[in-house]
């Protein structure tokens, strides 16, 4: 696929007390049972930071503060390519606790434990980048 045809997707690495939030994809969805950093597709003409805030409100019912942006990572699945745009975040002071509206489970995990989870393949380079940042 060409650069222009890759689907832009945002994800949030929401940190709290040294742990990061991961969400398990529900049955009936692509990659069901895999864990991922929550997020979603960027709509046409939408700013990636606005997309992340919208997606996390829809999926988790929470508000975030973005503290850092990371480089995008290209991943090609059988069905097409995505450009995954990760952001480091924290819950906003007045945010509700995250709730799994569109996932089957949520968990706060140590970054070092991420490798023991069945992760969505597109998230693997993000985990590597995270671990390299915190060494």
C-alpha positions as a Markdown table, in Angstrom:
| # | Residue | x | y | z |
|---|---|---|---|---|
| 1 | Unk | 0.0 | 0.0 | 0.0 |
| 2 | Unk | 1.1 | 3.5 | -0.6 |
| 3 | Unk | 1.7 | 6.1 | 2.1 |
| 4 | Unk | -1.5 | 7.8 | 1.2 |
| 5 | Unk | -3.6 | 4.6 | 1.5 |
| 6 | Unk | -2.5 | 3.7 | 5.0 |
| 7 | Unk | -5.3 | 4.3 | 7.5 |
| 8 | Unk | -4.2 | 6.8 | 10.3 |
| 9 | Unk | -4.9 | 5.3 | 13.7 |
| 10 | Unk | -4.2 | 6.9 | 17.1 |
| 11 | Unk | -3.5 | 5.2 | 20.4 |
| 12 | Unk | -3.1 | 6.4 | 23.9 |
| 13 | Unk | -0.5 | 5.1 | 26.4 |
| 14 | Unk | -2.4 | 6.3 | 29.5 |
| 15 | Unk | 0.0 | 6.1 | 32.5 |
| 16 | Unk | -0.9 | 6.0 | 36.2 |
| 17 | Unk | 1.5 | 5.2 | 39.0 |
| 18 | Unk | 4.0 | 3.6 | 36.7 |
| 19 | Unk | 1.5 | 1.4 | 34.9 |
| 20 | Unk | -0.1 | 1.8 | 31.5 |
| 21 | Unk | -3.7 | 1.0 | 30.5 |
| 22 | Unk | -4.3 | -1.8 | 28.0 |
| 23 | Unk | -7.6 | -3.0 | 26.6 |
| 24 | Unk | -8.6 | -6.4 | 25.3 |
| 25 | Unk | -10.4 | -6.5 | 21.9 |
| 26 | Unk | -13.8 | -8.1 | 22.2 |
| 27 | Unk | -15.1 | -11.3 | 20.5 |
| 28 | Unk | -16.5 | -10.6 | 17.0 |
| 29 | Unk | -13.9 | -8.0 | 16.2 |
| 30 | Unk | -10.7 | -8.3 | 14.2 |
| 31 | Unk | -7.9 | -9.5 | 16.5 |
| 32 | Unk | -10.4 | -10.6 | 19.2 |
| 33 | Unk | -8.7 | -11.4 | 22.5 |
| 34 | Unk | -5.6 | -9.4 | 21.8 |
| 35 | Unk | -4.6 | -6.5 | 24.0 |
| 36 | Unk | -4.0 | -3.1 | 22.7 |
| 37 | Unk | -3.5 | 0.5 | 23.6 |
| 38 | Unk | -6.9 | 2.1 | 23.3 |
| 39 | Unk | -7.6 | 4.5 | 20.4 |
| 40 | Unk | -9.0 | 4.4 | 16.9 |
| 41 | Unk | -9.2 | 5.7 | 13.4 |
| 42 | Unk | -8.6 | 9.4 | 12.6 |
| 43 | Unk | -11.5 | 10.8 | 10.7 |
| 44 | Unk | -10.9 | 12.7 | 7.4 |
| 45 | Unk | -9.7 | 16.2 | 8.3 |
| 46 | Unk | -9.4 | 15.5 | 12.0 |
| 47 | Unk | -6.3 | 16.4 | 14.0 |
| 48 | Unk | -4.8 | 13.2 | 15.6 |
| 49 | Unk | -4.9 | 14.7 | 19.1 |
| 50 | Unk | -8.6 | 15.5 | 18.7 |
| 51 | Unk | -9.1 | 12.0 | 17.4 |
| 52 | Unk | -7.5 | 10.4 | 20.4 |
| 53 | Unk | -9.5 | 12.5 | 22.8 |
| 54 | Unk | -12.7 | 11.6 | 21.0 |
| 55 | Unk | -11.9 | 7.9 | 20.7 |
| 56 | Unk | -10.9 | 7.6 | 24.4 |
| 57 | Unk | -14.2 | 9.3 | 25.5 |
| 58 | Unk | -16.2 | 7.0 | 23.2 |
| 59 | Unk | -14.3 | 3.8 | 24.2 |
| 60 | Unk | -13.5 | 4.4 | 27.8 |
| 61 | Unk | -15.6 | 7.4 | 28.9 |
| 62 | Unk | -12.5 | 9.2 | 30.2 |
| 63 | Unk | -10.8 | 12.5 | 29.5 |
| 64 | Unk | -7.0 | 12.7 | 29.0 |
| 65 | Unk | -4.2 | 15.1 | 28.9 |
| 66 | Unk | -1.6 | 14.4 | 26.2 |
| 67 | Unk | 2.0 | 14.7 | 27.6 |
| 68 | Unk | 4.1 | 13.5 | 24.7 |
| 69 | Unk | 3.8 | 12.5 | 21.1 |
| 70 | Unk | 5.8 | 9.7 | 19.5 |
| 71 | Unk | 6.7 | 8.8 | 15.9 |
| 72 | Unk | 4.2 | 6.9 | 13.9 |
| 73 | Unk | 4.6 | 3.2 | 13.2 |
| 74 | Unk | 3.5 | 1.6 | 9.9 |
| 75 | Unk | 2.0 | -1.9 | 10.2 |
| 76 | Unk | 0.6 | -4.0 | 7.4 |
| 77 | Unk | -2.2 | -6.5 | 8.1 |
| 78 | Unk | -3.7 | -8.9 | 5.6 |
| 79 | Unk | -6.6 | -6.4 | 5.1 |
| 80 | Unk | -4.3 | -3.3 | 4.7 |
| 81 | Unk | -1.9 | -0.9 | 6.3 |
| 82 | Unk | -2.2 | 1.5 | 9.2 |
| 83 | Unk | -0.1 | 4.3 | 10.5 |
| 84 | Unk | -0.2 | 4.0 | 14.3 |
| 85 | Unk | 0.3 | 7.4 | 16.0 |
| 86 | Unk | 1.0 | 6.9 | 19.7 |
| 87 | Unk | 0.6 | 9.5 | 22.4 |
| 88 | Unk | 1.6 | 9.4 | 26.0 |
| 89 | Unk | -1.2 | 10.6 | 28.2 |
| 90 | Unk | -2.6 | 10.7 | 31.7 |
| 91 | Unk | -6.1 | 11.0 | 33.0 |
| 92 | Unk | -7.4 | 14.5 | 33.3 |
| 93 | Unk | -7.8 | 15.6 | 36.9 |
| 94 | Unk | -11.6 | 15.7 | 36.6 |
| 95 | Unk | -11.9 | 12.5 | 34.4 |
| 96 | Unk | -14.0 | 9.6 | 35.2 |
| 97 | Unk | -12.3 | 6.2 | 35.8 |
| 98 | Unk | -11.9 | 4.4 | 32.4 |
| 99 | Unk | -14.7 | 1.8 | 31.7 |
| 100 | Unk | -14.6 | -0.8 | 28.9 |
| 101 | Unk | -17.4 | 0.4 | 26.7 |
| 102 | Unk | -16.0 | -1.2 | 23.5 |
| 103 | Unk | -13.5 | -3.7 | 24.9 |
| 104 | Unk | -13.9 | -7.0 | 26.9 |
| 105 | Unk | -11.5 | -6.0 | 29.6 |
| 106 | Unk | -9.1 | -3.3 | 30.8 |
| 107 | Unk | -5.9 | -3.7 | 32.9 |
| 108 | Unk | -3.2 | -1.4 | 34.3 |
| 109 | Unk | 0.1 | -3.2 | 33.7 |
| 110 | Unk | 3.8 | -2.5 | 34.2 |
| 111 | Unk | 5.5 | -1.7 | 30.9 |
| 112 | Unk | 7.8 | -4.7 | 31.5 |
| 113 | Unk | 4.8 | -7.0 | 31.6 |
| 114 | Unk | 3.5 | -6.0 | 28.2 |
| 115 | Unk | 5.6 | -8.6 | 26.5 |
| 116 | Unk | 3.7 | -11.4 | 28.3 |
| 117 | Unk | 0.4 | -10.3 | 26.9 |
| 118 | Unk | -1.0 | -11.3 | 23.5 |
| 119 | Unk | -0.7 | -7.9 | 21.9 |
| 120 | Unk | -2.2 | -6.6 | 18.7 |
| 121 | Unk | 0.7 | -6.8 | 16.2 |
| 122 | Unk | 0.6 | -3.1 | 15.3 |
| 123 | Unk | 1.3 | -2.3 | 19.0 |
| 124 | Unk | 4.5 | -4.3 | 19.3 |
| 125 | Unk | 6.8 | -1.6 | 17.9 |
| 126 | Unk | 5.2 | 0.9 | 20.3 |
| 127 | Unk | 6.0 | -1.4 | 23.2 |
| 128 | Unk | 9.6 | -1.7 | 22.0 |
| 129 | Unk | 9.8 | 2.1 | 21.7 |
| 130 | Unk | 8.3 | 2.5 | 25.2 |
| 131 | Unk | 10.8 | 0.0 | 26.8 |
| 132 | Unk | 13.7 | 1.8 | 25.1 |
| 133 | Unk | 12.5 | 5.1 | 26.4 |
| 134 | Unk | 12.4 | 3.8 | 30.0 |
| 135 | Unk | 15.8 | 2.0 | 30.1 |
